């Protein structure tokens, strides 16, 4: 574990924070290439990066608080809950809302913009999970596998060997990114690539939740993240099928 990568004076720089910054920068550069290829206006990717940072961090924090703290606990110890803890799906929802608002104001096709962002989203997720591993957060259930890891300084700490689900997700989403990058130019209609992205992300997260310490939902046996994953897969499948239908209708005409 390397929760603190280095120090500037007496201030420790979190490995998670560094990996999140790297994730945003990598996503920005990849999106920039796609925006240029698709002919979007210059400066749009910069605006969307700001939107993703703000919406992502706010959304990630809000969902974390909803999952982990009551109003009384937050008021009693605000620093404990506000200084740490983020959730990917919260950030994903928050960023998506701001992206939609920007595309709506600028009269752009929302799904076309998401298609340009989709591959970068998966590689950013992959990089971000490395940060989770370095600080010992979001790990899995107990395991006796040779590569199982203990996080004695984790959040929360554990001396028991567990599944390094952060690494599983890093590898899985890197593979998803490579696949999306390969097929990105084959998109027949707006939303096609995004639909595939949503389905793959949802399936990956749904499966990993079975071996991860997580927040249970009101449905026994399923976590809150799994319910969101199901919704994500459903949205992705609908958009994928609908995009193919649009192409078929245009072909017939």
Beta strands, then each sheet from edge to edge (+ up, - down):
strand 1: 4-8
strand 2: 11-14
strand 3: 149-151
strand 4: 158-162
sheet 1: 1+ 2-
sheet 2: 3+ 4-
end
